[in-house]
């Protein structure tokens, strides 16, 4: 069996590697995987047509600058896959590239097309599903509420579990050792997560610092830890110089990659509460039973545009998965230190209201079920067999 896989970023490489493992576990004979792969997929024996990092371009301006090269890679990839004539094409997230690729291949061949990670039509631009259905046959969804939305547009779709359920979690002993190592002891600990993009850090570090200053007026012994993503750690270190409360910054450059990841996992487990940017990090916190407050802001123009496009009253995934609104969130103009600090202290003093939803989230995302990679591979094979 020949399977074309296209990954365009690190998260897609992680999904692709688990998918390869899933096929290896199910198929009697090893499949031949072709396409564009990241290091995790290549570690499983897949060759890549070119370096996946060439597709890891975000932002309208950045994409426009790279458009000629990206267009060339798009056509090159399409020609290659059509010539190879695989049994199926599976594009993994990275919709700017992968959906354009699927559209070309659908128009020029009869290769079945599968897209892994449903578009967030439940949040904004619901018509994207209708457009996808013109060239995508089957969708692998990360959330249990997504299949009906895809099926309504005309595609078959299975919920296959979210990869967060397989991520490693620190033990209670590792969490206690983390507190001892950094001199935290039994003090209340807040985990600060301002995002992994420069745009997020530039917008959120100031209000997050002001939030902590207000919170510490009420709770003077509050300690803070901030795991800084590698490409924003410089901006984070510079920003905390102006904070009245200095957090423990976990820095890749000082700790090294392995030690950083171990310390980050321990911090997630050791924290009593988290102040986090909006995004999938809320699921990582749920996996660690860490109560949270979500806060997010953006530029004025983006705020106006996104605010008018949103079709949901919450952007926090825990709220969406559990169909509750137990996670407090402060988005846009509500991303104010006085509001956020009050919610942070309330959550820290009474976390019980969130714990049930955090547990329910993990159950609904597939905790205890077969791995998402195995479920995804099984879904593809059933689709190809017409089941």
N, C-alpha and C positions, 0 to 999 in steps of 0.2 A: 504494500500500500504506500502511495506517495502522498504526502501531506505538505501543503505550502503554508508556512506560518510567517506572519509579518508583525514584528514588534518595533515600536518606535521610541520607547523610553524605558526607564528602569522598572517602573511598575509593570509594564507590559512584558518585559523580560522575565520578571518573577512569575507572572501568570503563565507565560509560555513554557518556562521550565517545568512548572507543576503539571501543565497539560501534556508535555512530552512524557513525564513520569507516569501520568494517567494512561496514556496510550500504551506505554511499555508494559504496564500492569495488566491491561485488558487484552491486547492483541496477541495472538499465538505466534506470529512472526513479527520481528521488529519493523517498524515503518521507516520509510525514507523521508526525512524532513528537509525541506528546502525553503529558501526565502531570506528574510532579514532577521538576524538574531542578535541578542545581547550576550554578555559574558556567561550568564547562567545557562542560557540555552546552548551556547557553544560548548560549555563544560559537559553537556550531555551528548556531545558528538555531532551537533548540527553545524554545518558551515554557513557563513553569512555572505550574501551577495556583495555587501559592502558594510562598513562600520555602522551599526545602529545609531551611534551618536550623531551621525549626519542628519537624522530626522528629528533629533531632540531640540526643536526650535519652538519657542513659545512667544506669543505676543504678535500683534498685527504688524508692527514696524519691523520686527526681526524677521518675520516670515516674508515680507515684501523684499527685504534686502537679500534674502537667500532664495528668492523665487526661481530664478533661472536654474540654479543648481538643483533645487528640489524638483522642479519640473522635469529635468533631465533624468534624475533618479526615478521618478514616477514612471516615465515611459520605459526606461531600462528594465525596471522591475516587472512591469506589465508584460513586456515582450518576453522576458525570461520565463515567467510563470506560464504564459500561454504556450510557449515552445515546449516546456516540460510537461504540460497537460496533467497536473496532479488530480487525485481523486476528489480533493476539496481544497479550497482556499479559506484559511482562517486568519482574519485580520484581528489584531489585539489592540483595542483602545486607539489612541493617537488618531482621532477621526479626520483631522485635516489632511493627512496623507492616506491612511488606510481606506477610508470610504471613497476617496477619489480613485484609488487603485481598484477597489472592488467594482466600481461603476464601469471603469474601462474594461476590465476582464469580463464582466457580465455581458457587455455589449459585443465583445469580440469572440466569445467562446461559450460553451455550455458547462463550464466548471462550476459546481455548486459553491455558493458563498456563505460563509458563517462569520458573524462579528461577535467578538468576545468583549463584553462590557456594554450594556445597553445605554443609550444616550439618556441624559437626565431630563427627559420630556416631562416628568412629574414636577420639575422645578421651573423650567422656562422653555420656550420655543417648542411646543408640543407637536408642531407639524414636521419636525425633523424625522419622526418615526415614519410618517407617510412617504417622505422623500427616500428614506433608507429602503423602504419596502420595494422600491422600483428595481433595486439591484442586490439586496441582501435577502437570502432565503431563510436563514435561521440565526437566532440570537442566543447567546449564553449570558444570562443575567446574574448580577451579584446580589440583588435584593429581591426578596420574595414578593414584593408588590409590583414588580416590573413586567412579568410575563403577560398579564392581561393587556397592558398598554401596547406591547409589541404585537400581540396577536390581533388586537383591534385594527392595527395598521396593515395587517396582511402577512406578517411573518410568523413562523413558528418560533417558540421561545421556551426555554427551560431555565428555572432558577437552579444554579449549580453550587451555591454556597459562596461565601466571601472568604478571601485568603486570610483575613485577620484571625480566623478561628484556628489557623495552623501556626501563627506566629509564636515564637518562644516567649515565655513569661517568667520573670524572676521569681524565685521562691521567697517565702517569708524570711528565711535565714539570710538570703542575699540582700533583701531590703533592709533588714536590721544591721547588716554589716556596712551597707552604704551609709546609713545614718551615723554609725560609729566612726567611719572613716572621715566623714566631713564634719564631725563635731555637732551634729544636729540633736542627737539624743532623743528625748521624748517630746521635743518642741513640735508645735503644729507646723506642717510642711506644705507649702504651695508649689506646685509644678507649673512653670511658666512656659507657654508654647506659642510664640508669636508668629509661627509659620516658617516656611523654608524658602520663600521667595523674597528677593530684595524689596519688591513693591510692598509686600506684607510687613516686613520688618520696619521699613521706613514709615509706614502709617501707624503701626500698632505699638512700637516700643515706648513712645511718649505716653499714650493713655494707659498702657499697662504699668509703667513706672508710677504714674500718678495714682492709679488704683491701689498699688501696694503701699504707697505712702499713707493714703487714707486708712487702709485696712490696719496698718501697723499702729496707727493712733489708738485704735480700739484694742488691738491684740499685739502688744509690743514684742512678744517673744516669737512672732511669726517668722519662720525661715523660708527661703525661696531657693529653688534650683531651676536652672534654665539650660536644657540640652540644646546647643546651637548647631544647626545644620552646617556642613562644611563650607558651602559657598556663601553663607551669610554670617559666619562667625566673626569676621572682622567688624562688620557693621553692628553686630550685637555687642561686642566688647566695647566699642566706642560709645554706643548709646547708654550702656549701664553706668558709664562714668558720671552721667548726669542724674542718675537715680538717687533719691534720698535713702533708699534701701538697696543695698548691694546684694544681688543674688549670687549663688554658687553657679558659675558658668561652666558647663561641661564642654571642653574645647578639644576637637579632633587633633589639633596641632600639638597640644601638650600630652594628650593621653594615647594617641595612636588609635587606629580604626577599631581594633578588637576590644581594647579596654574601654573605649568610648561607648561602643554598643552595649557592653556588659553594664557599664555605669548607667546608661540611659534606661535600660530595662529595669534596673534596680530602682531608679528614681521614679519611674512610672508606678512601680509597686509600692514604694515607700511613702508616696505623697498622700496627704489627707484630702487634698482638693487640687483641682487644676484650673488655671485660667488659660484658655486656649483660643486660637484662631479657628474660624469655621473650616471644616473639611473632614477628611477621613480620620483625623487624629481622634475624633470623638469615639470612634469604634475601638481604637487602641486603648483609650482610657476605659471604655466599657469592659474590654477584655481583662483589665487589671482591677476592676471594681473601684475605680477612682472617680468619685463625684466631680462634677465640672461646672464651670460657667463659660459660655461661649461669647466672644466679642469679636467684632470685625468691622473694618471701615475701609473705604477706598476713596479715590479722588471724587470731587464734586460731580463731574460729568458722568463718570462711571456709575456713581451712586444714583443719579437721575435715570440713566438708561436701564440699569439692572433693576432698580426699584419698580419701573413700569413694566418690565418683562416678567418678573416673578409671578408665578401662579400658585404659590404655596405660602402658608403663613409661618412656616419655620424652615430653616436651612440646616438644622442640626439632625444628623443622620439617626441618632438614637431616638429622637422624637418621631422621626418618620417611620422607622422600622417598627416601633412599638405603638404607633398611632396614639402617642401621648404628647404632652407638652411640659414634661417634668424638668427638662434641662433649660435653665434660663439662658436667654440669648439677647445680646445687645448689638444690633446691626445698624450701620450707617450713622445717622444722627443720634441714635441712642447709645452709641459707643462712647459713653461718658464715665469718667472715673468715679463720680459720686454714685451713679446707678450700679456700676459693675462692682464697686467695693462693697456696697450693701449686700448684693446677691452673693458675693464671694464669702462674706462672713456668715451669712445665713446658711449657706450650703455647708460651710465648715462646721458650724455648730449643730446642724441637723441634717446629716447626710442620708438618713434612712429613707427619705422620700424619693431618692434617686436609685437606690441599690436594687430595688425590684426591677426597674426598667433596664438597668445595665445588664442584669442577669438574663432578662427576657430577650434583650437584643442579641446576645451571643447565641442563645438557643435558636432564635429565628434565623440567624445567619448560618446555621449549620454546625454548631458545636456538637460533637458526638456522632455526627454523620460521617459517611465516607469523605475523604479529602476533596476539596473543590476541584483539583486537577483530575481526579478519577471521575467525579461526577460530570465534569465538562467533556472529557473524552467519551464517556458513555453516551452523553447527549448527542454528540456529533455522530457517533456510529449509528444510533437509533434514527437520527435524521436521514443519514445516507441510506439506511435500509428501509426507509419509508414507514417506520414505526411511529 
